[in-house]
């Protein structure tokens, strides 16, 4: 056994003997039956509150340590919390700084942080608590001397001990390198050990020097003060639980002195050490009867021991080992989406991404806050197998979707561990980007954000302000909640997008807007369509003659097709008014509108009746994917009346069937409708829009030629091209994040 290991175990034995001796002396000064009588809980409500506060301060201290680690490596909050908890348990059970050694080893094994730098973060982290104790006790002693407060007895001794311990820590840090390279150390210590000590000492100095800045010091002080106040209040809760009548501030003032007992070398579990120190502080300092003080400290010891054990065991499960480098590169991907509650373009993109990446050999799981397979692509969603982040509320629950989305966004820290083994996350739109950001912060997993549009709650379009875009009660409630916290939502939205490892956008029109809003680079990755190798457009006779029946509605050819959600901002009313002019020239032409009804559908039907177009405009209701494709391929013209649409998937889906398009000469169609593939009308000029439809119905030969050009143009938007860009970005960020793991695996 190496001498260093043997010395540690000898020290452990001595500390254990010392702790047992203290415990024996303690039992000689108190009556155990009285101690057990006074450790009984008289009021139970403070106990769970104490445990909750212990958990909060554990999170605070993990966050404080993370401030030091973030300058060295991308360590996640969950892993920092787990290392802290597990290290605390090891220090509790094996008080030879085993936990600190383990924390440094984990940092090296997983993140390649040098031992000296890791040690610097650990020592500074611990020194924060010690400095906090010294400052608080010194302030209290000064106030007591000035006669401002009545301080507990023995306060001056506690101040001297705290200052002495802090001085020892700082002195070691400052003088350690000089001692390690001194002639005395070289003469007394073996050469190999002296060299190692010198290397670690210099690494410690270098690490500490790089970590220390005034801004960081202020933040460390803030987190330390908050943790100490909460822990001090916990001591007051303990006294309430056992029925001891002590003023709140006086009870809290005793905590810093009690905290010093954890800084003094002690036996496993601080056995004996805590009993003696606690009895002295609670009895001598607060004036409690010996039996009451002893009973309270035994109960406190039992609670803290149980908490350290439980939290440490959880930490062992979460801390993880060496980051694995998968054979063949990163293959596990989690895709997040805001919800699958209707058949929209954003949902279709995510479905195609998940299925496409799986075809390419990736292990892909899709997650969303809320899912309704009956309303969102029922023919496709089952194949995706969407999982929810949290258990779903019953369908009858009021405002179910809004509550699930809000809860998923707020409770991410509680379930982030589920994604600790994925190689990368793709967060599609908000709040998925925010959830992915949390995962990256908590478990150091890289993430890519895909945006169809900026966050509409924060950056509404003009059309959104004019018509509104919230289509049901759930989203109206969610919008009301979010709009009352717009400043926070704007911050969270910007932070989660700007800090993404890579940002993808749905085409260069909306991409330029997104780049301007979020002030970062983005890669164009427009939505796609399935383009056949040949066979489209269908012969003009097949699109201008005969008919078909869908959902019981007889449809005459030629027909004009409009596919989109029945929302006010889609401006179906403009297409309906244009059809009134089209019917004056082509009285048999029909406008076909599939899709489930919304609250806005009745408004559109009233307009149809008002214009006398009952036979000319058909609302088919929900249809199957197969029926939708039949409608696309048989249409004579496809119309897209949304004036501010970011992209418009219906445009390229119709082109993929060789159908010419009529749209406005602005927004998304300026990218998707190329010259010769359709007609781009003057914005919001219904007469010009109608002329475009009429021209494509008048000249069948030109309609066919335009459809052929549209079919070829659609190849630019084939789904495989979209997947090529997405796959390249995901692999790039995952491999970059995995580079440290590769170095560790070969070290």
Legacy VTK file of the C-alpha trace (Angstrom):
# vtk DataFile Version 3.0
C-alpha trace
ASCII
DATASET POLYDATA
POINTS 747 float
0.000 0.000 0.000
1.438 3.460 -0.903
2.490 5.606 2.032
-0.047 8.326 1.195
-2.948 5.842 1.232
-1.676 4.251 4.434
-1.441 7.669 6.082
-5.023 8.450 5.113
-6.329 5.283 6.704
-4.243 5.878 9.811
-5.745 9.355 10.020
-9.232 7.929 9.586
-8.592 5.531 12.450
-7.347 8.319 14.690
-10.304 10.544 13.808
-12.701 7.689 14.500
-11.103 7.094 17.896
-11.230 10.821 18.614
-14.920 10.979 17.672
-15.753 7.986 19.870
-13.847 9.588 22.756
-15.819 12.816 22.334
-19.054 10.844 22.202
-18.121 8.992 25.400
-17.300 12.253 27.164
-20.582 13.725 25.950
-22.564 10.807 27.375
-20.877 11.402 30.726
-22.222 14.962 30.882
-25.863 14.328 29.919
-28.538 11.824 30.849
-29.383 9.739 27.762
-33.007 9.101 28.812
-33.496 12.880 29.124
-31.762 13.430 25.789
-34.099 10.979 24.051
-37.076 12.561 25.770
-36.144 16.014 24.482
-35.271 14.899 20.947
-38.871 13.913 20.350
-40.596 16.086 17.781
-43.336 18.168 19.358
-44.367 19.898 16.126
-43.860 18.048 12.847
-44.469 20.797 10.295
-40.930 22.259 10.575
-39.260 18.926 9.680
-40.328 18.650 5.991
-39.719 22.391 5.667
-36.182 21.876 6.965
-35.562 19.138 4.404
-36.890 21.386 1.628
-34.595 24.201 2.754
-31.646 21.795 2.914
-32.377 20.878 -0.701
-32.577 24.537 -1.713
-29.226 25.348 -0.120
-27.702 22.276 -1.795
-28.842 23.648 -5.139
-27.495 27.101 -4.243
-24.082 25.699 -3.327
-23.987 23.618 -6.514
-24.793 26.758 -8.468
-22.027 28.618 -6.629
-19.494 25.913 -7.487
-20.702 25.974 -11.080
-19.689 29.637 -11.324
-16.116 28.480 -10.744
-16.337 25.461 -13.038
-17.884 27.247 -16.012
-14.605 29.039 -16.726
-12.865 25.657 -17.056
-15.341 23.298 -18.757
-19.047 23.053 -19.737
-20.206 21.249 -16.595
-23.975 20.915 -16.241
-25.935 21.933 -13.157
-27.243 18.411 -12.529
-23.745 16.970 -12.654
-22.336 19.721 -10.409
-25.168 19.092 -7.944
-24.552 15.338 -8.090
-20.799 15.689 -7.570
-21.417 18.038 -4.655
-23.936 15.667 -3.068
-21.825 12.563 -3.578
-18.665 14.317 -2.436
-20.509 15.508 0.655
-21.582 11.953 1.445
-18.031 10.628 1.047
-16.687 13.383 3.273
-19.399 12.511 5.783
-18.625 8.792 5.848
-14.858 8.960 5.212
-13.663 12.260 6.693
-10.236 12.165 5.037
-11.380 14.545 2.280
-12.426 11.527 0.219
-15.290 13.527 -1.262
-13.003 16.326 -2.405
-10.651 13.830 -4.026
-13.638 12.191 -5.736
-14.918 15.520 -7.036
-11.515 16.367 -8.495
-11.287 12.886 -10.049
-14.739 13.160 -11.623
-13.855 16.555 -13.065
-10.717 15.090 -14.628
-12.341 11.882 -15.831
-15.337 13.500 -17.461
-14.230 17.043 -18.291
-10.407 16.826 -18.328
-10.058 19.624 -15.770
-6.500 19.409 -14.350
-6.260 18.278 -10.757
-4.798 21.551 -9.526
-7.509 23.626 -11.198
-10.218 21.288 -9.886
-8.712 21.549 -6.417
-8.753 25.333 -6.712
-12.495 25.383 -7.398
-13.165 23.023 -4.477
-11.045 24.959 -2.003
-12.480 28.315 -3.069
-15.978 26.826 -2.849
-15.350 25.648 0.708
-13.571 28.862 1.643
-16.724 30.785 0.700
-18.653 29.157 3.545
-15.764 29.620 5.922
-15.380 33.273 4.929
-19.113 33.769 5.345
-18.960 32.314 8.852
-15.973 34.498 9.760
-17.628 37.671 8.457
-20.975 36.997 10.154
-19.385 36.122 13.481
-17.069 39.149 13.318
-20.008 41.466 12.573
-21.966 39.960 15.456
-19.051 40.364 17.865
-18.562 43.973 16.762
-22.259 44.692 17.268
-22.130 43.020 20.697
-19.116 45.093 21.745
-20.950 48.225 20.645
-23.936 47.161 22.757
-26.270 46.929 19.773
-27.189 43.251 20.307
-26.965 40.611 22.978
-24.571 38.049 21.521
-24.418 34.352 22.508
-21.698 33.405 24.954
-18.400 32.223 23.493
-18.827 34.309 20.370
-15.320 35.769 20.538
-13.761 32.304 20.599
-15.828 31.275 17.595
-14.657 34.378 15.729
-11.027 33.592 16.498
-11.450 29.984 15.330
-13.164 31.024 12.078
-10.531 33.625 11.264
-7.774 31.152 12.089
-9.204 28.454 9.829
-9.736 30.930 6.992
-6.190 32.192 7.427
-4.885 28.632 7.244
-6.730 27.996 3.985
-5.600 31.240 2.381
-2.070 30.846 3.697
-1.790 27.385 2.220
-3.041 28.652 -1.117
-0.632 31.577 -1.152
2.441 29.905 0.319
1.897 26.361 -0.935
3.951 26.699 -4.140
6.846 28.323 -2.246
6.843 25.550 0.354
6.569 22.838 -2.300
9.690 24.049 -4.106
11.708 24.838 -0.973
14.954 23.039 -0.182
13.417 21.617 3.012
10.605 19.936 1.066
13.078 18.501 -1.442
15.263 17.113 1.391
12.437 15.688 3.518
10.069 14.400 0.839
10.767 11.765 -1.829
11.632 13.379 -5.157
8.558 11.992 -6.918
6.210 13.203 -4.170
7.858 16.638 -3.960
7.579 17.042 -7.733
3.915 16.036 -7.671
3.167 18.424 -4.802
4.908 21.260 -6.607
2.940 20.573 -9.806
-0.370 20.478 -7.958
0.469 23.607 -5.983
1.336 25.578 -9.102
-1.760 24.279 -10.879
-3.805 25.381 -7.893
-2.350 28.865 -8.030
-2.873 29.090 -11.780
-6.437 27.826 -11.491
-7.300 30.178 -8.650
-5.743 33.168 -10.434
-7.826 32.513 -13.536
-11.012 32.133 -11.502
-10.805 35.209 -9.347
-12.471 38.401 -10.607
-14.348 41.125 -8.689
-17.605 40.282 -10.454
-17.266 36.600 -9.680
-16.383 37.383 -6.055
-19.587 39.405 -5.694
-21.701 36.600 -7.118
-20.026 34.022 -4.888
-20.664 36.238 -1.883
-24.314 36.627 -2.834
-24.946 32.889 -3.167
-23.006 32.197 0.045
-25.001 34.751 2.020
-28.309 33.394 0.740
-27.370 29.800 1.614
-26.233 30.804 5.111
-29.433 32.720 5.861
-31.576 29.730 4.834
-29.456 27.260 6.813
-29.530 29.550 9.846
-33.313 29.687 9.657
-33.300 25.897 9.544
-31.698 25.872 13.002
-34.577 28.003 14.228
-37.026 25.493 12.710
-35.253 22.702 14.594
-35.806 24.494 17.904
-39.462 25.061 17.002
-39.820 21.332 16.272
-38.547 20.332 19.739
-40.484 23.075 21.506
-37.511 25.224 22.575
-38.514 28.855 23.014
-35.660 30.883 21.482
-36.019 34.188 19.580
-35.671 33.647 15.832
-32.711 35.962 15.277
-30.860 34.631 18.298
-31.350 31.049 17.097
-30.160 31.992 13.614
-27.126 33.768 15.078
-25.950 30.473 16.622
-25.768 28.708 13.266
-22.427 30.130 12.007
-20.730 28.875 15.171
-22.333 25.454 14.700
-21.103 25.411 11.106
-17.541 25.646 12.379
-17.858 22.142 13.850
-17.979 20.771 10.298
-14.651 22.452 9.500
-12.831 20.738 12.389
-11.442 17.207 11.671
-13.859 14.636 13.069
-14.807 10.989 12.922
-17.167 9.414 10.376
-20.520 11.151 10.283
-19.152 13.864 12.599
-20.104 11.513 15.417
-19.183 12.948 18.791
-17.881 16.150 17.239
-21.330 17.507 16.421
-22.856 16.359 19.705
-20.219 18.127 21.819
-20.107 21.308 19.692
-23.878 21.480 19.345
-24.509 20.989 23.042
-22.031 23.753 23.855
-23.470 26.188 21.309
-27.152 25.522 21.993
-26.652 25.182 25.710
-23.901 27.685 26.510
-24.627 30.073 23.651
-28.439 30.079 23.632
-28.950 29.232 27.285
-30.932 26.023 26.755
-30.985 23.372 29.462
-28.295 20.703 28.851
-30.804 17.943 28.148
-32.826 20.161 25.780
-29.691 21.283 23.918
-28.420 17.701 23.667
-31.789 16.376 22.465
-32.068 19.100 19.833
-28.575 18.495 18.470
-29.120 14.711 18.289
-32.302 15.289 16.294
-30.438 17.748 14.055
-27.672 15.191 13.578
-30.182 12.491 12.624
-31.898 14.745 10.071
-28.650 15.919 8.473
-27.260 12.372 8.377
-30.387 11.023 6.676
-30.370 13.905 4.220
-26.671 13.459 3.385
-27.180 9.723 2.850
-30.263 10.082 0.635
-28.876 12.953 -1.429
-25.480 11.272 -1.785
-27.027 8.059 -3.095
-29.049 10.026 -5.631
-25.847 11.835 -6.578
-24.105 8.536 -7.277
-26.850 7.715 -9.796
-26.592 11.089 -11.545
-22.909 11.907 -11.451
-21.926 9.661 -14.367
-18.496 8.469 -15.323
-16.287 9.116 -18.291
-18.144 10.626 -21.192
-18.655 7.809 -23.655
-17.491 8.057 -27.230
-19.883 5.951 -29.272
-18.548 3.756 -32.032
-19.399 5.406 -35.321
-19.946 8.792 -33.669
-22.974 10.382 -31.973
-26.205 8.521 -32.697
-28.708 9.366 -29.939
-30.832 12.472 -30.510
-33.768 13.950 -28.604
-36.120 16.202 -30.573
-38.297 18.647 -28.601
-41.403 20.346 -29.983
-43.861 22.748 -28.358
-46.851 20.438 -28.805
-48.775 18.235 -31.199
-52.344 19.498 -30.986
-53.156 20.387 -34.608
-51.900 19.579 -38.092
-49.612 22.521 -38.779
-46.432 23.099 -40.742
-44.235 23.180 -37.641
-45.573 19.826 -36.531
-45.042 18.330 -39.986
-41.404 19.481 -39.992
-40.718 17.763 -36.676
-42.427 14.561 -37.797
-40.355 14.454 -40.986
-37.150 15.192 -39.050
-37.735 12.387 -36.558
-38.686 9.809 -39.176
-35.941 10.937 -41.566
-33.150 10.784 -38.983
-34.333 7.339 -37.940
-34.109 6.197 -41.551
-30.499 7.399 -41.515
-29.650 5.205 -38.562
-30.035 7.620 -35.635
-31.787 6.697 -32.413
-34.306 9.515 -32.169
-36.923 10.148 -29.498
-39.450 12.956 -29.802
-40.826 14.855 -26.777
-43.519 17.482 -26.350
-45.399 19.080 -23.443
-48.781 18.070 -24.836
-49.955 15.603 -27.493
-53.316 14.931 -29.127
-52.933 12.272 -31.798
-56.544 12.608 -32.908
-56.039 16.231 -34.002
-52.442 16.253 -35.209
-51.588 14.158 -38.279
-53.323 11.031 -36.978
-51.957 9.025 -39.933
-48.342 9.875 -39.067
-48.033 10.692 -35.378
-48.378 7.084 -34.238
-45.267 6.197 -36.226
-43.309 8.924 -34.445
-44.295 7.744 -30.961
-44.133 11.140 -29.250
-43.361 11.066 -25.538
-44.426 13.740 -23.095
-42.022 15.416 -20.686
-44.437 15.047 -17.779
-47.468 12.810 -17.140
-50.515 14.106 -19.010
-53.589 15.502 -17.309
-56.985 13.907 -18.075
-58.575 15.221 -21.256
-61.498 16.703 -19.289
-59.136 18.830 -17.160
-59.783 22.585 -17.685
-57.067 24.383 -19.676
-55.174 21.111 -19.960
-52.857 22.092 -22.802
-51.934 25.475 -21.335
-51.169 23.978 -17.929
-49.062 21.196 -19.443
-47.013 23.630 -21.513
-46.459 25.964 -18.558
-45.566 23.111 -16.178
-43.155 21.582 -18.676
-41.368 24.911 -19.120
-41.084 25.590 -15.393
-40.267 22.094 -14.097
-37.463 21.187 -16.514
-34.856 21.011 -13.706
-36.795 18.108 -12.182
-36.693 15.862 -15.241
-33.558 16.982 -17.092
-31.748 13.821 -15.980
-33.828 11.848 -18.505
-31.642 13.262 -21.294
-28.221 12.708 -19.734
-27.297 9.971 -22.229
-28.300 11.686 -25.485
-25.620 13.041 -27.803
-27.558 16.136 -28.870
-30.934 17.826 -28.512
-32.899 19.567 -31.259
-35.295 22.159 -29.823
-37.919 23.170 -32.381
-39.461 26.579 -31.624
-40.488 27.812 -28.179
-40.766 26.667 -25.460
-38.704 23.755 -26.816
-35.618 25.937 -27.233
-35.982 27.052 -23.604
-36.350 23.440 -22.427
-33.290 22.446 -24.477
-31.354 25.354 -22.950
-32.184 24.043 -19.480
-30.998 20.577 -20.461
-27.737 22.016 -21.756
-27.203 24.008 -18.570
-28.098 21.142 -16.263
-26.547 18.093 -17.924
-24.043 19.585 -20.410
-25.716 18.182 -23.537
-25.273 20.249 -26.734
-28.396 21.534 -28.449
-29.502 22.859 -31.810
-32.460 25.238 -32.114
-34.747 25.135 -35.156
-36.980 28.176 -35.600
-39.885 28.480 -38.015
-40.396 31.992 -36.711
-39.450 34.285 -33.814
-41.447 33.898 -30.626
-44.819 35.368 -31.613
-45.708 36.346 -28.047
-42.661 38.599 -27.935
-42.327 39.545 -31.620
-45.847 39.527 -33.138
-46.312 40.248 -36.835
-48.585 43.019 -38.036
-51.123 40.413 -39.099
-51.070 38.944 -35.602
-51.896 42.344 -34.119
-54.673 42.884 -36.638
-56.414 39.520 -36.509
-55.089 37.735 -33.440
-53.551 34.298 -33.677
-54.601 32.481 -30.495
-57.248 30.049 -31.640
-58.512 28.319 -28.475
-59.128 28.955 -24.788
-55.990 27.101 -23.659
-53.654 29.232 -25.724
-55.521 32.406 -24.837
-54.930 31.618 -21.167
-51.278 30.825 -21.842
-50.882 34.036 -23.810
-52.435 36.077 -20.993
-50.044 34.535 -18.475
-46.997 35.002 -20.681
-47.873 38.558 -21.666
-47.894 39.502 -17.982
-44.300 38.308 -17.785
-43.151 39.575 -21.159
-39.802 40.832 -19.895
-38.865 37.445 -18.475
-40.203 35.593 -21.514
-38.218 37.864 -23.839
-35.062 37.242 -21.793
-35.615 33.476 -21.718
-36.389 33.377 -25.435
-33.322 35.389 -26.407
-31.019 33.518 -24.019
-32.091 30.072 -25.194
-31.701 30.974 -28.870
-28.452 32.921 -28.601
-26.700 30.246 -26.533
-27.646 27.342 -28.803
-24.673 25.481 -30.260
-26.247 26.007 -33.667
-29.334 27.810 -34.980
-31.300 26.606 -38.005
-34.056 28.657 -39.646
-36.887 27.876 -42.041
-35.566 29.568 -45.172
-33.750 32.807 -45.861
-36.795 35.130 -45.730
-37.650 34.382 -42.124
-33.983 33.588 -41.496
-32.994 37.211 -42.112
-35.672 38.365 -39.671
-34.496 35.870 -37.042
-30.846 36.822 -37.527
-31.771 40.469 -36.988
-33.858 39.826 -33.874
-31.512 37.430 -32.105
-28.294 38.959 -33.450
-26.527 35.731 -34.256
-25.686 33.668 -37.294
-28.128 31.040 -38.506
-28.145 28.358 -41.174
-30.980 28.197 -43.697
-32.748 24.849 -43.456
-36.106 25.338 -45.194
-38.988 22.939 -44.733
-39.326 20.187 -47.298
-41.687 18.151 -49.405
-41.681 14.674 -50.910
-40.892 15.002 -54.610
-41.471 12.012 -56.866
-38.872 11.160 -59.485
-41.418 11.711 -62.252
-45.116 11.549 -63.108
-46.169 15.084 -62.193
-47.943 17.188 -63.074
-50.725 14.860 -64.055
-51.950 15.296 -67.647
-53.941 18.476 -67.975
-57.066 16.446 -68.878
-56.871 14.688 -65.490
-56.785 18.029 -63.668
-59.404 19.862 -65.744
-62.019 17.182 -66.305
-64.142 14.781 -64.275
-64.368 14.875 -60.502
-63.910 13.036 -57.193
-65.652 12.681 -53.863
-64.042 13.254 -50.445
-65.871 13.158 -47.112
-69.128 12.885 -49.050
-68.537 16.129 -50.963
-68.600 15.884 -54.784
-65.749 17.948 -56.238
-65.719 19.151 -59.832
-62.553 19.679 -61.842
-60.959 22.090 -62.382
-60.774 23.117 -58.725
-58.637 25.556 -56.782
-57.096 24.166 -53.608
-56.359 25.942 -50.322
-54.790 23.988 -47.453
-54.032 25.710 -44.196
-55.325 26.055 -40.671
-58.582 27.988 -40.425
-57.037 30.914 -38.542
-57.791 34.626 -39.107
-54.168 35.511 -39.975
-54.232 33.020 -42.871
-56.733 35.386 -44.580
-58.898 32.786 -46.311
-61.368 35.648 -46.805
-59.099 37.138 -49.476
-59.087 33.884 -51.469
-62.873 33.579 -51.102
-63.394 37.120 -52.381
-61.027 36.415 -55.277
-63.103 33.318 -56.123
-66.155 35.517 -56.507
-64.345 37.211 -59.413
-62.987 33.911 -60.744
-66.492 32.416 -60.849
-67.636 35.259 -63.063
-65.280 33.878 -65.729
-65.205 30.183 -64.755
-68.599 29.508 -63.137
-67.916 25.793 -62.537
-64.613 26.358 -60.685
-64.630 25.533 -56.979
-62.401 26.530 -54.060
-61.701 23.426 -51.964
-60.741 23.944 -48.303
-59.959 20.823 -46.252
-59.063 20.759 -42.548
-60.776 20.656 -39.172
-63.062 23.542 -38.312
-62.032 26.242 -35.839
-63.937 29.123 -34.278
-63.031 31.142 -37.387
-64.577 28.645 -39.836
-68.124 29.856 -39.134
-67.037 33.416 -40.002
-65.693 32.185 -43.334
-68.886 30.264 -44.089
-70.916 33.397 -43.409
-68.776 35.245 -45.953
-69.320 32.432 -48.492
-73.074 32.688 -48.043
-72.955 36.485 -48.253
-71.121 36.294 -51.604
-73.452 33.599 -52.969
-70.636 31.052 -53.264
-72.276 28.130 -51.475
-71.628 25.865 -54.461
-68.282 27.491 -55.238
-66.492 27.035 -51.873
-66.453 23.638 -50.155
-65.237 23.038 -46.585
-64.366 19.338 -46.449
-63.512 19.029 -42.748
-60.734 16.721 -41.480
-59.317 14.391 -44.118
-56.694 11.659 -44.205
-53.164 12.168 -45.489
-53.900 9.982 -48.517
-56.911 12.127 -49.392
-54.869 15.305 -49.006
-52.305 14.003 -51.503
-55.124 13.172 -53.972
-56.360 16.744 -53.659
-52.898 18.149 -54.294
-52.180 16.110 -57.401
-55.596 16.754 -58.964
-55.753 20.525 -58.394
-55.628 22.975 -61.283
-54.327 25.822 -59.103
-53.123 26.089 -55.537
-53.728 29.372 -53.675
-51.926 30.680 -50.639
-53.601 33.875 -49.333
-51.671 34.363 -46.060
-50.008 37.794 -46.495
-47.230 37.533 -43.887
-46.473 33.831 -43.799
-42.918 32.947 -42.834
-42.624 30.074 -45.301
-45.782 28.229 -46.304
-45.373 24.476 -46.669
-48.562 24.108 -48.678
-46.862 26.003 -51.511
-44.016 23.516 -51.983
-46.248 20.503 -51.263
-48.494 21.525 -54.156
-45.474 22.193 -56.368
-44.215 18.692 -55.559
-47.349 17.497 -57.407
-46.766 19.851 -60.334
-49.510 22.330 -59.423
-48.950 26.054 -60.151
-49.364 28.475 -57.243
-50.961 31.879 -56.737
-49.686 33.817 -53.709
-48.779 37.341 -52.660
-45.522 38.910 -53.748
-44.261 39.240 -50.197
-43.051 37.204 -47.199
-42.477 33.456 -47.558
-43.723 33.036 -51.150
-40.921 35.323 -52.356
-38.672 32.357 -51.537
-40.910 29.435 -52.423
-42.660 30.731 -55.586
-39.990 31.276 -58.231
-40.631 33.083 -61.518
-42.468 30.777 -63.904
-43.742 28.438 -61.157
-46.904 30.409 -60.404
-48.269 33.913 -60.018
-47.256 36.410 -57.324
-49.971 39.050 -56.977
-49.588 42.583 -55.682
-49.939 42.366 -51.890
-53.562 42.423 -50.704
-54.895 43.343 -54.179
-57.766 40.870 -54.528
-58.364 41.804 -58.159
-54.772 40.983 -59.116
-54.968 37.767 -57.092
-58.100 36.743 -59.006
-56.399 37.577 -62.338
-53.596 35.180 -61.464
-56.060 32.335 -60.838
-58.052 33.146 -63.975
-54.934 33.210 -66.163
-53.946 29.728 -64.990
-57.467 28.400 -65.603
-57.784 30.101 -68.987
-54.702 28.604 -70.633
-54.403 24.874 -69.952
-51.200 24.564 -71.933
-49.513 27.305 -69.913
-50.941 25.791 -66.714
-49.260 22.504 -67.576
-45.935 24.173 -68.407
-46.058 26.198 -65.192
-46.778 23.008 -63.236
-43.766 21.303 -64.830
-41.515 24.172 -63.807
-43.011 24.117 -60.294
-42.336 20.368 -60.060
-38.672 20.859 -60.926
-38.374 23.839 -58.580
-39.786 21.764 -55.698
-36.711 19.499 -55.832
-34.825 22.327 -54.118
-37.036 21.701 -51.087
-36.866 17.928 -50.993
-36.950 16.596 -47.424
-33.617 14.864 -47.933
-31.933 18.235 -48.416
-33.489 19.453 -45.184
-32.238 16.336 -43.402
-28.752 16.764 -44.870
-28.436 20.202 -43.232
-29.958 19.055 -39.945
-27.807 15.934 -39.725
-24.632 17.864 -40.501
-25.347 20.430 -37.770
-26.298 17.851 -35.144
-23.170 15.797 -35.795
-20.989 18.899 -35.766
-22.170 20.128 -32.348
-22.207 16.618 -30.862
-18.685 15.815 -32.068
-17.393 19.159 -30.866
-18.844 18.445 -27.432
-17.456 14.933 -27.556
-13.911 16.022 -28.328
-13.028 16.127 -24.655
-14.342 12.589 -24.298
-12.170 11.390 -27.170
-9.108 12.882 -25.515
-10.051 11.259 -22.216
-10.580 7.885 -23.844
-7.097 7.916 -25.366
-5.306 9.444 -22.361
LINES 1 748
747 0 1 2 3 4 5 6 7 8 9 10 11 12 13 14 15 16 17 18 19 20 21 22 23 24 25 26 27 28 29 30 31 32 33 34 35 36 37 38 39 40 41 42 43 44 45 46 47 48 49 50 51 52 53 54 55 56 57 58 59 60 61 62 63 64 65 66 67 68 69 70 71 72 73 74 75 76 77 78 79 80 81 82 83 84 85 86 87 88 89 90 91 92 93 94 95 96 97 98 99 100 101 102 103 104 105 106 107 108 109 110 111 112 113 114 115 116 117 118 119 120 121 122 123 124 125 126 127 128 129 130 131 132 133 134 135 136 137 138 139 140 141 142 143 144 145 146 147 148 149 150 151 152 153 154 155 156 157 158 159 160 161 162 163 164 165 166 167 168 169 170 171 172 173 174 175 176 177 178 179 180 181 182 183 184 185 186 187 188 189 190 191 192 193 194 195 196 197 198 199 200 201 202 203 204 205 206 207 208 209 210 211 212 213 214 215 216 217 218 219 220 221 222 223 224 225 226 227 228 229 230 231 232 233 234 235 236 237 238 239 240 241 242 243 244 245 246 247 248 249 250 251 252 253 254 255 256 257 258 259 260 261 262 263 264 265 266 267 268 269 270 271 272 273 274 275 276 277 278 279 280 281 282 283 284 285 286 287 288 289 290 291 292 293 294 295 296 297 298 299 300 301 302 303 304 305 306 307 308 309 310 311 312 313 314 315 316 317 318 319 320 321 322 323 324 325 326 327 328 329 330 331 332 333 334 335 336 337 338 339 340 341 342 343 344 345 346 347 348 349 350 351 352 353 354 355 356 357 358 359 360 361 362 363 364 365 366 367 368 369 370 371 372 373 374 375 376 377 378 379 380 381 382 383 384 385 386 387 388 389 390 391 392 393 394 395 396 397 398 399 400 401 402 403 404 405 406 407 408 409 410 411 412 413 414 415 416 417 418 419 420 421 422 423 424 425 426 427 428 429 430 431 432 433 434 435 436 437 438 439 440 441 442 443 444 445 446 447 448 449 450 451 452 453 454 455 456 457 458 459 460 461 462 463 464 465 466 467 468 469 470 471 472 473 474 475 476 477 478 479 480 481 482 483 484 485 486 487 488 489 490 491 492 493 494 495 496 497 498 499 500 501 502 503 504 505 506 507 508 509 510 511 512 513 514 515 516 517 518 519 520 521 522 523 524 525 526 527 528 529 530 531 532 533 534 535 536 537 538 539 540 541 542 543 544 545 546 547 548 549 550 551 552 553 554 555 556 557 558 559 560 561 562 563 564 565 566 567 568 569 570 571 572 573 574 575 576 577 578 579 580 581 582 583 584 585 586 587 588 589 590 591 592 593 594 595 596 597 598 599 600 601 602 603 604 605 606 607 608 609 610 611 612 613 614 615 616 617 618 619 620 621 622 623 624 625 626 627 628 629 630 631 632 633 634 635 636 637 638 639 640 641 642 643 644 645 646 647 648 649 650 651 652 653 654 655 656 657 658 659 660 661 662 663 664 665 666 667 668 669 670 671 672 673 674 675 676 677 678 679 680 681 682 683 684 685 686 687 688 689 690 691 692 693 694 695 696 697 698 699 700 701 702 703 704 705 706 707 708 709 710 711 712 713 714 715 716 717 718 719 720 721 722 723 724 725 726 727 728 729 730 731 732 733 734 735 736 737 738 739 740 741 742 743 744 745 746
